[in-house]
Amino acid sequence: MDTMDTVVVGAGVIGLACAYQLSQAGREVMVLEQHSAIGTETSARSSEVIHAGLYYPTGSLKARACVAGKSMLYQFCREHGVPHRQVGKLIVASDKTQLAQLHALKRQGDNNSAGDLRILSAREAQRLEPELRCAGAIYSPTTGIIDSHSLMLALEAALENNGGELVLASRVSRVEASTSYCQLVMADGGWLQT
Ligand SMILES: Cc1cc2nc3c(=O)[nH]c(=O)nc-3n(C[C@H](O)[C@H](O)[C@H](O)COP(=O)(O)OP(=O)(O)OC[C@H]3O[C@@H](n4cnc5c(N)ncnc54)[C@H](O)[C@@H]3O)c2cc1C
């Protein structure tokens, strides 16, 4: 039976990011992925938006992680040449009945430190997007777009550069945990201990 310091199960964007971060901290990391390629499940279906952090309740883990993760993601993209663009986003009120909701969302975004959000009048929004018909909008300048597959390839490369290992076609079928170690039972009958 092989022994590893740290095993991450799943090579989607989250598993790869966790593995990379662990390898940055000096841990010996192995990523086990059941398929023969990385990022073929949920991570292959992302809309590839880098969210600013407006939508989650203030103080929640999601709100804090979204805002902190956005800065870390932009920095990682710059340092590792991952295609991305901070294009900004308009969140629109289609008619006047939605304006109160729009202002409430702006307040929540401000409380979450989601970036320099601005309320735009219908005319100001139209100046940015001439075809737009709305009653008003929030402009979110820190929202962006990203090539998510390039991100995963960059995470994999950075992980391997730190000595981490990705093992494809390796499905974990069971984990047996005790207070001092974990044993991973592989679908092919093999065992791995951490
Ligand atoms: C339609 C849609 C649009 C989205 N748009 C955005 C967006 O614009 N911006 C954004 O930030 N987020 C977006 N998301 C959310 C984002 O895509 C997910 O949060 C993210 O991809 C989750 O990554 P993950 O690594 O947790 O999961 P996954 O990508 O599903 O990775 C899990 C991996 O684990 C592997 N695995 C599972 N079980 C085992 C096992 N027993 N043994 C070995 N391997 C195993 C799987 O094969 C898979 O590769 C969107 C999601 C959807 C569905």
The ligand as a Gaussian input file, in Angstrom:
#p B3LYP/6-31G(d) Opt

LIG

0 1
 C      -24.296000      25.898000     -15.739000
 C      -23.250000      26.353000     -14.729000
 C      -22.672000      27.601000     -14.864000
 C      -21.718000      28.031000     -13.928000
 N      -21.147000      29.259000     -14.078000
 C      -20.197000      29.679000     -13.211000
 C      -19.541000      30.931000     -13.382000
 O      -19.810000      31.657000     -14.335000
 N      -18.601000      31.292000     -12.486000
 C      -18.271000      30.498000     -11.419000
 O      -17.398000      30.893000     -10.599000
 N      -18.880000      29.305000     -11.224000
 C      -19.823000      28.886000     -12.092000
 N      -20.426000      27.682000     -11.917000
 C      -20.044000      26.878000     -10.758000
 C      -18.715000      26.156000     -11.034000
 O      -18.714000      25.602000     -12.325000
 C      -18.522000      25.078000      -9.961000
 O      -18.585000      25.668000      -8.683000
 C      -17.184000      24.360000     -10.113000
 O      -16.954000      23.928000     -11.433000
 C      -17.150000      23.184000      -9.159000
 O      -15.894000      22.571000      -9.317000
 P      -15.561000      21.243000      -8.548000
 O      -14.105000      20.968000      -8.781000
 O      -16.067000      21.326000      -7.142000
 O      -16.488000      20.125000      -9.217000
 P      -16.285000      19.265000     -10.570000
 O      -15.829000      20.103000     -11.709000
 O      -17.545000      18.492000     -10.759000
 O      -15.097000      18.316000     -10.208000
 C      -15.241000      17.178000      -9.399000
 C      -14.273000      16.137000      -9.963000
 O      -14.203000      15.060000      -9.068000
 C      -14.165000      13.861000      -9.807000
 N      -14.630000      12.786000      -8.928000
 C      -15.847000      12.704000      -8.331000
 N      -15.915000      11.584000      -7.567000
 C      -14.709000      10.968000      -7.695000
 C      -14.169000       9.756000      -7.150000
 N      -14.885000       8.974000      -6.316000
 N      -12.899000       9.408000      -7.474000
 C      -12.142000      10.194000      -8.309000
 N      -12.634000      11.352000      -8.876000
 C      -13.889000      11.730000      -8.560000
 C      -15.098000      14.128000     -10.969000
 O      -14.838000      13.250000     -12.065000
 C      -14.760000      15.588000     -11.289000
 O      -13.716000      15.700000     -12.266000
 C      -21.357000      27.207000     -12.836000
 C      -21.934000      25.937000     -12.728000
 C      -22.856000      25.514000     -13.667000
 C      -23.446000      24.132000     -13.534000

